[in-house]
Amino acid sequence: MKTPEELEEWVAERAQSFEEAFSAGKFGQAAMAAEQIYTVLRFISMEQEAEQIMDKLGWDRIEKAFAEARINVKRGSDYKKAV
């Protein structure tokens, strides 16, 4: 289990990863970073903090990351279909 300081550092690293990936157009990586933050914080009963961080990242940008990641998934015959 991480200490509160370690958790705060981890969240900051994930948020930075989201920003960098989104800016570089790597929407799958951006979506993964946002989902990791949201899922982990909600799992440890920090729902309010999870919502605040998602607000800071921007829900519209998070939604765009997930939408673009779905479009760009390549899986054989279902290329360009939502996952």
For each residue, the residues with C-beta under 8 A, 3 or more apart:
1:
2: 6 7 10
3: 6 7
4: 7 8
5: 8 9
6: 2 3 9 10
7: 2 3 4 10 11
8: 4 5 11 12
9: 5 6 12 13
10: 2 6 7 13 14
11: 7 8 14 15 37 41 53
12: 8 9 15 16
13: 9 10 16 17
14: 10 11 17 18 33 34 36 37
15: 11 12 18 19 33 37 53 56 57
16: 12 13 19 20
17: 13 14 20 21 29 30 33
18: 14 15 21 22 30 33 34 37 57 65
19: 15 16 22 23 57
20: 16 17 23 24
21: 17 18 24 26 27 29 30 33 65
22: 18 19 25 26 27 30 61 65
23: 19 20
24: 20 21
25: 22
26: 21 22 29 30
27: 21 22 30 31 64 65 66 67 68 69 72
28: 31 32 65 69 72 73
29: 17 21 26 32 33
30: 17 18 21 22 26 27 33 34 61 62 65 69
31: 27 28 34 35 62 65 66 69
32: 28 29 35 36
33: 14 15 17 18 21 29 30 36 37
34: 14 18 30 31 37 38 54 57 62 65
35: 31 32 38 39
36: 14 32 33 39 40
37: 11 14 15 18 33 34 40 41 50 53 54
38: 34 35 41 42 50 53 54
39: 35 36 42 43
40: 36 37 43 44
41: 11 37 38 44 46 47 49 50 53
42: 38 39 45 46 47 50
43: 39 40
44: 40 41
45: 42
46: 41 42 49 50
47: 41 42 50 51
48: 51 52
49: 41 46 52 53
50: 37 38 41 42 46 47 53 54
51: 47 48 54 55
52: 48 49 55 56
53: 11 15 37 38 41 49 50 56 57
54: 34 37 38 50 51 57 59 62
55: 51 52 58 59
56: 15 52 53
57: 15 18 19 34 53 54 61 62
58: 55 61 62
59: 54 55 62 63
60: 63 64
61: 22 30 57 58 64 65
62: 30 31 34 54 57 58 59 65 66
63: 59 60 66 67
64: 27 60 61 67 68
65: 18 21 22 27 28 30 31 34 61 62 68 69
66: 27 31 62 63 69 70
67: 27 63 64 70 71
68: 27 64 65 71 72
69: 27 28 30 31 65 66 72 73
70: 66 67 73 82 83
71: 67 68 80 82
72: 27 28 68 69
73: 28 69 70 79 83
74: 79
75: 78 79 83
76: 79
77:
78: 75 81
79: 73 74 75 76
80: 71
81: 78
82: 70 71
83: 70 73 75
